[in-house]
Amino acid sequence: MMTDAAPRSSARRDQVLELAYRYVLERGISGLSLRPLAAAVGSSPRVLLFLFGSKDELVRALLARARADELELLDRVSPSGEAGGLREVTAALWRWLAAEEHRPLLRLWAEGFAQSLVDPDGPWTGFARATVEDWLALLASAQPSAVRNTRAGIAERTLALAVLRGALLDLLATDDAERTSAAVQHHLGVAIT
């Protein structure tokens, strides 16, 4: 029985988490093996287990780190008050999603989202639901308050999210930013470039 609990936060844990995050952005997370990860971050599997408690907790920490990047994006795109509107915010989200430099994060997001659906009791628990709720909350904030909590308002932002997510998955599968951007622009009826 292990008597030492994994440290919740320390400079070393934070450093290893950042290095591990860079590693999974390049290589993915679902087939994560501790030995290659430990070698890549200049550590050992034992130290990783000490710092995070278990492989599942390490995966949870990595997904939380990815979600922090997602929430930072949402904060940057979030409209102040009701300025911007749903179409404009959706267009701004798509511009960010379609940017080449964000593909590693978005592939990691897609992997975590899919794993959350097929392994709901694993370290991915709740990841898909939390990201849907995050994005729906941002889209809701772009709607007029009189519409926001109506059936039509909920449906409108759900459709916007479905279009973004579908186009994103297509983009990740094909790398065809021109075609997927044209589809999002067609749906929104506003320029996104």
Buried (B, 14 or more C-beta within 10 A) or exposed (E): EEEEEBEEEEEEBEBBBEBBBEBBBEBBBBEBEBEEBBEBBEBEBEBBBBBBBEBEBBBBBBBEBBBEBBBEBBEEBBBEEBEBBBBBBBBBBBBBBBEEEBBBBBBBBBBBBBBBEEEEEBBBBEBBEBBBEBBBEBBBBBBEEEBBEEEEBBEBBEBBBEBBBBBBBBBBEEEEBEEBBBBBBEBBEEEBE
